[in-house]
Amino acid sequence: MSKVAKNFFYNISYQALVSVIPIILMPYLSRTLGVKSLGIYSYTNSVVLLFSTFGMLGLSTYSSREIAYSNTKGQKELSKTFESLCILRAILFAICFLFYLILVLASEYGHYFILHIFLLAFNFFDISWLFIGIEEMKIIVIRNSILKIISTLLVFLLVKDSGDVGLYILINGGSLFLGILIMLPKAKKYIKYVKLEISDISKHIIPIIKLFLPQAATSLYVLFDKTMIKLLTDNVKSVGYYDQGQSISKMPLVVASSLSTVLLPRISNEYAKGNMDSVKKYLNRSTSFMLIIAFPLTLGLVGISDSFIPWFLGEEFIPCIPVLQILSIAILPVSLSNVTGIQYLTAFNRTRELTVSYTAAALLDIVLNFLLIPIIGIYGAAVGTVIAEFAVFYLQYRCMRKEIGNMSLLKKGITSMISSLIMFIAVRYAGTMGYTGIKETFLQISIGGFCYLAFMFLINIKKLQSFIKRTTSNKL
């Protein structure tokens, strides 16, 4: 098994765990904490993530890419890159922390923001990017899996009612911060102390600022939605509804993000060596894979949402259904922009194109939010997000096509699209067969999954037969 395949297996195994845990945890939290407390958590969490994104500039993606580049030059260069990035992160955290204290003192949710400090610190000081850059995913997966299981058990043991939202915040942030302490000894195997010059640190500043601009723009329409809902509706419950719908719609994307996490350092490495044929091979295969999974996930989630939300989250969360149905449409462009944005533009250091695509999408989303949220509330925010995600992919794909060539998206995706439409009809029909609750959802998923796989198989068999016939005819 190749290193890429192994890393993808490790990553997808962890992401599968990450997907299963919310399926277990979300119904418990929706009934234990309730929509208001979950809204408070979602709002404060989104603000902390905004602080992290803006405070780290562009370091989150830049770090693993630079480690991948320096890993080709030997341990000394790798160590120098690692140490300089760690020092830079510490400086940026100190600056960010000063502004964060102002927020703590000024906000009505100041005591919750204090508990979020562990999450803030984790975002700056976690060194997973080192292991991602050197393509050693096994270490990260084992650590994250153990901590995720422990934190989940603590939630079930300690979080008992709506007043425990602070404890929930502490468990999540504290377990993540503990992960930093676990990883530090592991880094000694790959990193040796080297003496740094000021220039070793300062040389990263301009590149991370350039990469910061697209990440900041991304955060504006990915995280700022919840902040805008709170500001424009002054209803923290609406944030809770939106966040739950958004969280469920993101669950299927773990496969896409896992593949991109694994392929970013590999494509960066191949690009640094000038192996463009290998790069194009990875990008083409990744695009085909994304199309195969994106269409059924999108239509499948839309199809089961009516039966799924009431038993999964509870009747209190019925307003989540339209949110989930709208946001599910974003699975397709987000999956594809994992290829265009992360695997291509980021790996190729095309920060200008990244900035343009995300900035344009962010501005579009903010304008749509201001127009739609006052009229249709959280559903307006969902519509704005979907349109913004399609805009991101369109702009990024135009850039990639100029250098890589036409990816033949329609040709690659037509089989999956047709099979998914047939699957959607079957899923909706299964919802009329008289079952309710979890039985109805299970029946819909079973019938839908069978229909999709069956039609994908039949269509591809016909393609294979046609190919064999043409090949045989040519030989004759």
C-alpha positions, 0 to 999 in steps of 0.5 A, spaced: 500 500 500 502 506 498 504 512 503 498 516 500 493 510 500 495 509 508 495 516 510 488 516 506 486 510 510 488 513 517 485 519 516 478 516 513 478 512 519 479 518 524 474 522 520 469 516 520 470 516 528 468 523 528 462 522 524 459 517 528 460 520 535 456 526 533 451 521 531 451 519 538 452 525 541 448 530 538 441 527 540 443 527 547 446 534 547 439 537 543 435 534 549 440 535 554 442 542 553 437 545 549 436 549 543 438 556 547 444 553 550 447 550 543 446 557 540 450 560 545 455 554 544 455 555 537 455 563 537 461 563 542 465 557 538 464 561 531 467 567 534 473 564 537 474 560 531 474 567 527 479 570 532 484 564 531 483 565 523 485 572 523 490 571 529 494 566 525 494 570 519 495 564 514 499 559 518 494 554 518 494 551 511 501 554 510 505 550 515 503 543 513 505 546 506 512 549 508 513 542 512 512 538 506 517 543 501 522 543 507 522 535 508 525 534 501 531 538 503 533 534 509 532 534 517 536 541 518 531 544 513 525 541 516 527 543 523 529 550 522 522 551 518 518 547 524 522 552 529 521 558 526 513 557 525 512 555 532 516 561 534 511 565 529 505 562 532 507 564 539 508 571 537 501 571 534 498 568 539 500 573 544 498 579 540 491 575 539 490 574 546 490 581 548 484 583 543 481 576 546 481 579 553 477 585 551 472 581 548 472 577 554 471 583 558 466 586 553 461 581 551 455 578 555 458 571 554 464 573 557 465 567 562 463 562 556 469 566 552 474 565 558 472 557 558 474 557 550 481 559 552 483 552 551 480 552 544 484 558 542 490 556 545 490 549 541 488 552 534 495 556 535 500 551 538 497 544 536 503 541 531 499 536 527 501 540 521 508 537 522 506 530 521 501 532 516 507 535 512 511 529 513 505 525 511 505 521 518 498 521 519 498 515 523 500 519 529 495 524 529 489 519 528 491 515 534 492 521 538 485 524 536 481 518 536 483 517 543 482 524 546 475 524 542 473 518 545 475 520 552 471 527 551 465 524 549 465 519 555 466 525 559 460 529 556 455 523 557 458 523 564 458 530 566 453 534 562 446 533 564 442 540 563 442 546 560 446 549 565 452 545 563 454 549 557 460 551 560 462 544 562 461 542 555 466 548 552 471 546 557 471 538 556 472 540 548 477 545 549 481 542 554 481 535 551 484 538 545 489 542 549 491 535 552 493 533 545 498 538 544 502 535 550 501 528 547 504 530 541 510 534 543 515 528 545 513 525 538 516 531 534 523 529 537 523 523 533 523 528 526 526 535 529 533 537 532 534 543 535 538 548 530 540 555 531 535 560 528 537 567 525 531 573 525 531 572 517 529 565 518 522 567 522 521 574 518 521 570 511 515 567 513 511 573 514 509 576 507 507 569 505 503 567 510 499 574 510 498 573 502 495 566 504 491 569 510 487 573 505 483 567 502 483 564 509 480 570 512 475 571 506 473 564 507 472 565 515 467 571 513 462 566 510 463 560 513 463 562 520 460 569 520 454 566 518 452 565 525 455 571 528 450 575 523 444 571 525 445 573 532 446 580 530 440 581 525 435 577 529 438 578 536 435 570 537 440 566 539 436 560 538 436 561 531 443 560 531 442 553 534 437 551 529 442 554 523 448 550 527 445 544 528 443 544 520 450 546 518 453 541 522 449 535 519 450 537 512 458 538 513 458 530 516 458 527 509 464 532 507 469 528 512 471 524 506 473 530 501 477 533 507 480 527 509 483 526 501 485 533 501 489 533 507 493 527 505 494 529 498 496 537 499 503 535 502 503 529 496 501 534 491 506 540 494 512 535 494 511 533 487 510 540 484 516 542 488 520 536 484 517 539 477 513 532 476 507 535 473 504 529 470 504 526 477 500 532 479 495 532 474 494 524 475 492 526 482 488 532 481 484 528 475 483 522 480 481 526 486 476 530 481 472 523 479 472 521 486 469 527 489 463 527 483 462 520 485 461 521 492 458 528 492 451 527 488 449 521 492 450 525 499 447 531 496 440 528 494 441 523 499 441 528 505 435 532 502 431 526 501 432 523 508 431 530 512 424 530 513 424 523 517 431 524 520 431 531 524 425 529 528 428 523 531 435 525 531 435 532 534 428 532 537 421 535 535 424 542 538 429 542 532 424 541 526 426 548 523 432 545 522 429 541 516 429 546 511 436 549 513 439 542 512 436 541 505 438 548 503 445 547 506 446 540 503 446 543 496 453 546 498 456 539 498 457 538 491 461 545 490 465 544 497 467 537 495 470 540 488 473 546 491 477 541 496 480 539 489 481 546 486 482 550 492 486 546 497 489 540 492 491 545 486 491 553 488 494 552 495 499 546 493 501 551 487 502 557 492 497 561 488 495 565 493 492 571 489 487 566 485 485 563 492 484 570 495 480 573 489 475 567 489 474 567 497 474 574 497 468 575 492 464 569 495 465 572 502 462 579 499 457 576 496 455 572 502 455 578 506 451 582 501 446 576 501 445 575 508 444 582 509 438 582 504 435 575 506 436 574 513 431 580 515 426 577 510 427 569 511 431 569 517 436 563 518 434 560 511 436 566 508 443 565 511 443 558 508 441 560 501 447 565 501 452 560 503 450 555 498 451 561 492 457 563 495 460 556 495 458 555 488 462 562 486 468 559 490 468 553 486 467 556 479 472 562 480 477 556 482 476 552 477 477 557 471 484 558 474 485 550 474 483 549 467 488 554 464 494 550 467 491 543 468 486 543 462 479 541 462 477 536 467 471 534 463 466 535 469 460 533 466 463 527 463 466 525 469 459 526 473 454 524 469 453 517 471 453 519 478 448 524 477 443 520 473 444 514 479 443 519 484 437 522 481 434 515 481 436 514 488 433 520 490 426 518 487 427 511 491 428 515 497 422 519 497 418 513 495 421 509 501 418 515 506 411 514 504 411 506 506 408 507 512 414 507 517 416 513 522 422 515 526 429 511 525 425 505 521 423 510 516 430 513 515 434 506 515 429 504 510 430 510 506 438 510 506 438 502 505 433 503 499 437 509 496 444 506 497 442 500 494 439 503 488 445 508 487 450 502 487 446 498 482 445 503 477 452 506 478 454 498 476 449 497 470 451 504 467 458 502 468 457 495 465 454 498 459 460 503 458 465 497 459 461 493 454 461 499 449 469 500 450 470 492 449 466 492 443 470 498 440 477 495 442 475 489 438 472 492 432 479 496 431 483 490 432 479 487 427 
